[in-house]
Every structure is written in structure tokens, then in C-alpha cells.
Amino acid sequence: EGLWVASDNSVKFVGANGIREVPLPGPHDNYAHSVKSFGQNGIGVADTGNSRILVYSDGRLVMSYDPLECWNSRVQDAIHLNDMIEWKDGILASAFSHQPFEIWKKTCPTWQSEGLGVLFYMRRHNRQTITKVVGSGLNCPHSLALHNGDIYCCSSSTGMFYRLHEAENGVLQLVESWLVTTSHFLRGCLRVSDGWILGGSSRRHNQQANEGGMVLFHLSDSGNISVYPVAAVGEIYDIIPWPRAIMPMVAQ
């Protein structure tokens, strides 16, 4: 057991035998975001800088899911692909846009609230990535989770948390939504026995602030929301289960 951590152009494994680093391939800087365990299938890494999902097993790259595979060239961080989960026979991934992200970010002051975010379903066929947009209308989507057959997702910049269900045509339809916060950027989710733990970062919500508080939200299955302050400065990216047994290894 141990902890996988994304760090710009590499992922690091912290375990009982020390730290092992796996460099990520280019051509662009990777801006590595989420790291997800795929069990016996390895780990998935959101290579945000190159707009793809990389799958590693035993430190070796074994699979790449690339929604922009047919593009002749691409800019760095083209669509801000940032998270993924295993879904059906492939991957479900979240991205800020299906259009050039940096252009919207620089030219549209309200891009964070215009519903440009999308969810991609990707699978491999004949050595190619087959991509389908199955979710849209999200604002800075992050933190995908699968629970009881439904997809859960943070619409980060608006503080919404969504439950989505796959329709017969394979598109995700909104089933339920919760307004968790209007003061924090909602990012990071963990399923617990009686609901969800969600992360909030006020600095990310208001990027003009010099510092911002971090909080955890507990969204119960009955819809009640409790707030637990964490610290005055910083951001929460993800929330993971923390087996007590690996704490000594990570602390070293």
C-alpha cells in the first residue's frame, strides 16, 4: 500500500520502501492533475497539459485515452482535461471545454459560469480512441465518482454537486443536484457511509484574494449540509480514503 501523487510532469509513489517517481511523456508540460486507482488495471493519470488520460501498470505506460487524437497539432492544456474514472469498457473524463480552453479563458470574462464544461466517454478500438460527449452544461467540472450506477460530479465554479444517470442513448441526464456553496470552489469528493465529503477552496473561487480558507462539506443522503473549516490558506484538490496503516510510510 502507499500513496500516488501527481506533480506537474511526473507521478510519485510514496510507500514503505521510499519514493518512486514515474516521469510523464510530452510533448507539452503535463500539468498532471488527478490520479485514480484502477485496481488491477493500474492507475490513471490526467495529463492535463497534453489533454489525455494515461494508464500505468507497474510503472509502465500501458494505455492512452486521447479525445484530441485526430488533431494534427494542439496547444498546451487545450481543453483542461482534469479527472477520470473507469466507466463501462473505457474511461469517463471531465474537461472545462471542448473548444480551445485558453482562448475562452483570455477572451471571455464569464467563461467559468457559461456551462462550457463537458464529460467525455472514451474507449479504445482498433488502436484508436473513440470519444463521445455524454455530459455538457457544466461549469469547471471536477471530481468524478461512480456510486450505485450513477455518476456524481462537482460543477466547481458554481458550487453545485450533480447526480447523473445514463439514458438509453448513452448520454448522462441530470437526476439530482445540490447547491453546496456560493463562497468556495467545489472540488474533491469522497463517498462515505451516510453521504459525501466535498472540498471547498475560497481562494480558487475568488482568484483576486491573496489567501483563502479551505473547508470540508458533508452532504448527507437526506440533503443536509454541514461545514467543517480546515485551514485559513490553501486549496483542496481531492479527497481520498486514508487507511491508517499507510500513515507511517507516508509520514517518513
ABEGO torsion letter per residue (X at the ends): XBBBBBBGABBBBBBAAEBBBBBBBOABBAGBBBBBBAEAAEBBBBBAAAGBBBBBBGGBBABBBBAAAABABBBBGAAGBABBBBBEABBBBBBABABBAAAAAAABAAAAAAGABBBBBBBBBGGBBBBBBABBGBBGBBGBBBBGGBBBBBBAAAGBBBBBBBBAAGBBBBABBBBABAABBBBEBBBBAAEBBBBBBAAAABAABABBBBBBBBBBAAGBBBBBBABABEBBABBBBBBAAAAAAAAX
